[in-house]
């Protein structure tokens, strides 16, 4: 497990101090505990990744939060959970950039490369309905999202926030659903079930509003 996480009260206190800029040492105090926590978390989740990428992603997540603390909603996640989600996202982006730099350019006119692309495309899962609908991005979509979110209970609202943020990994959902003590396959099964349920619920809601 990563370095211990301070109490929710302590996290909220530091967030308020950083948000209100009424304590010059609040961010340093947060970083002192959060940085080793995030690095150990990333090391546990991404064992094959170079340590400097763990450290960079952890630092970047803290700096990004410090630059815009108002983007964090303490009613939906603890601050450390929010930072873990951000650090994971930053690390995945760094890994993706590194892989793209190492990947040789392909000649798409070659028959074998074209066959490979067709195979990869056919193996992908169907597009996620929520992603498609959110691509509209108009004011009506945002209004409907807020209305739908208001009808959810606290747990579903937190899960839905992760879905809106494009989080695909199991761990943040499992934390919210209090499944972290369960085996990983069970976590994945229950998280998928919850995401499917919310997606269907949103689909029905949208259809009702549009009819």
N, C-alpha and C positions, 0 to 999 in steps of 0.2 A: 504494500500500500504506500501511496505517496506520503510525504511529511504531513503531520497532523493539521487539521483545519480548525481555526479558531471558532468560537461560538458565533451563531448567527447575529447575536446582539453586537458583538465586537465588529463584525464585518459591516453591519448596518451603520454603526457609529463612524467607522472610518470612511465609508462611502459618503455620509452626510457631511463630514468635515472636508473631504476632497471636493464634493459638489459645491459646498458653500464657501470654499476657500477660507475657512476660518481657523485652520491649523497648518502652519508651514511644515510640520513634520509628519502629517498624516500619511502622505503617499510613501514616504520613506519607511514608516512603520508597517504599512501594508506590504510594500515590496520585500521587506526583510523576512516576512513570513510566507508571502505568496510565491516569491521567486523559487526557493528550493522546493516548495510544494509542486509548482508547475513543472519544473525540470524533472523531478522524480516521477511525476505522473506521465509525462511524455516518454521518459525512458522505459517505463513499464509498458506503455501502450505501443511504442514503436522501438523495439529492442534492436532492430537492424539498422537504425538510422544513426548517422554520426552525431556525437555528443554536441558539437558546436551548433547543429541545426536545432537540437532541443533547446539549448540556451538562447539562441536567437529568437526562436518562436515564443518562448516564455517572456523574454524581455519585450518583444514587440507587442504582445498582448497587453502587458501592463502599460506600456507607453500609449497604446491606442486608447485604452480605457481612460488613462489620465487626461488625454487630450479631449475626450468627449464623455465625461462621466454621466451626463444626462441621458445617454442612450441605454444605460442599465436600469432595469426595472426591478427593484428589490422585492416586489410582490410576486414575482414569477420565478426567480431563481436566487439562490444565495450568490454573493459576490464571487466566491471562490469557484462555484459551479459555472458562473458566467465566464470567468477568466479561463477555466479549463476548456470550455467550449471554444473560446477565442484562440487559445494557444493551439489547440488541435487543428483548428481551421488554418491558422497561419503556417503550421508545420506541414499540413497536407499541401498547401499551395507551394511551399518551398520545395517539397519532394517532387511535385508535378513540374515545377520550373527546372529542377535539376535533371529530371528524366527527359524532358524535352530537349535540353541542351546536349544530352548524351546520345539521343536517338538519331540515327543516320537518316538523311533525307531519302524518301522513297520516290522512285520513278513510277507514277501512277499509270503510265502508258504500258507498263509491262504486264502481260497477261496474268502472271502468278500474283502480282501485287493486287491487281483488280479482283482476283478470286478471293484473296485474303480479306479485302475490304468488304466484299459481299458477305462472306462468312461472319465477320465480326458484327456487321450491321444486323444480320438475321438473328444473332444470338442475344442481342440486347433485349431487355425487358420492355414491355409496353410503356409509353410515356406516362409519367405520374400525372393524374388528372389535376391535382392542385397546381402543379407547375404550369400546365397548359392554361388553366383559368387565370392564374396570376399574371401571365404574360400580357393580358389585356391592359393591366395597369391604369385603367381609367378611374375617375372619381367614384363612379357607381360601384366598381369592384371594391375599392377601399371602404366605402360606406357599408357595404354588405358584409365585409370581413369584420368590421367593428361590431356590427349588430349580431353576427353569428358568435363572435367571441364572447359577447356579453351574456349569451345564453348558456355558456359552458360553466361547469363547476371548476373549482380551483385547479385540480389535478389536470383535467382535460385542457384547461386554458394554458397551463404551462407546457403541456405536450404540443398543443397547437402552435405555440410560439416557436418551439424548436422546428416544427414542420415549415412554418413560414420563413424561418431563417435558413432553410435548406439543409438542416443537420441530418445526416444519414447514419451516423454512427449510433450504435446501440446504447453505449454507456450513459449519455446524458438522459435519455428516456428512462433507462433502468433506475437511475438515481431518483427521478421524480416518482416513479412507480414503486419505489422501495423494493427493488428486485435484486439488488447488488449481491445479496447472500445466495442467490440461486445460481445454478450452473449456467454458463454462457448460452448454451443452446436453448435453455428455458427462457432466459432473458430475451433472446432474439425472437422466439416464438410469441411471447406475450407482448413485446413491443410492436411487432408486426401486426398482431391482432388489434392492438389499440390504435395504431396508425390507420389501418384499414377501416376500423369503425368510425374514426373521426372523418376520414375522407368520404365515406358513404353518407355520413350525417351532413357534411357540408354540401355534398352533391344534392341530397334531397332538399336542403335548405335553399340552395340557389335555384333549383327547379321550381320550388314553391313561389319564390320571389319573382321569378321571370314569367310565370304563367298568370 
